[in-house]
Amino acid sequence: MKLNVKKALIIFCFCLIIGGFLWFQHTLSASILRERDVIEGLTKQEVSLKGAIAQKYALLEVYRDALSKMEESRVEFPADNVAFFAAIEKVIAGNKLKINKVNPVKSTDPERTAVLVSCEGDYLNLLSAISDMRGNKPVVRLFSLSIKGQKKGPVSADMSLETIMKGE
């Protein structure tokens, strides 16, 4: 009987060891499967976050482009009458027009400063000067224009221009 008890004890221990080993393998494989699921979920989350980051960078580029365009189109207001007259004279003289006179006049708005400019020159140069006033940094508004001339030769123009001074 001693031999049968020893055999039974050895078989029991062997079964216990095999059972523990199988239980350990089962737990380890279940843990590995859970970790794989977690890794798969994190991979999906990484892809979606990368997409969100790419979208944010695209929006940032659009914002920077818009900001740079705003900086380019930023307007300035002349500090005083001298700066206003100088800006007008620069545009007119730059387009090869002769300035006959520059006189301050009453503006349509009391908050604005206005000036009457009489000049003469080539018609196309006059059109170019008017176009350049739109692209000039100091804000200038043309509110009256009178052009006189013949079919050939120079034209004479009277322009009323106004602006808002910087401190007003």
LINCORDA-V713026 format. One record per backbone hydrogen bond with DSSP energy under -1.0 kcal/mol. CO is the residue of the C=O (numbers start at 0). NH is the residue of the N-H. Records with the same first field share a line. If there is no record, write none. Layout:
CO->NH + NH
//
This chain:
0->4
1->5
2->6
3->7
4->8
5->9
6->10
7->11
8->12
9->13
10->14
11->15
12->16
13->17
14->18
15->19
16->20
17->21
18->22
19->23
20->24
21->25
22->26
23->27
24->28
25->29
26->30
27->31
28->32
29->33
30->34
31->35
32->36
33->37
34->38
35->39
36->40
37->41
38->42
39->43
40->44
41->45
42->46
43->47
44->48
45->49
46->50
47->51
48->52
49->53
50->54
51->55
52->56
53->57
54->58
55->59
56->60
57->61
58->62
59->63
60->64
61->65
62->66
63->67
64->68
65->69
66->70
67->71
68->72
75->138
77->165
79->83
80->84
81->85
82->86
83->87
84->88
85->89
86->90
87->91
88->92
89->93
91->96
92->95
97->119
100->117
102->115
108->111
112->162
113->104
114->160
115->102
116->158
117->99 + 100
118->156
119->97
120->154
121->125
122->126
123->127
124->128
125->129
126->130
127->131
128->132
130->134
136->75
140->161
143->159
145->157
147->155
154->120
155->147
156->118
157->145
158->116
159->142 + 143
160->114
161->140
162->112
164->167
//
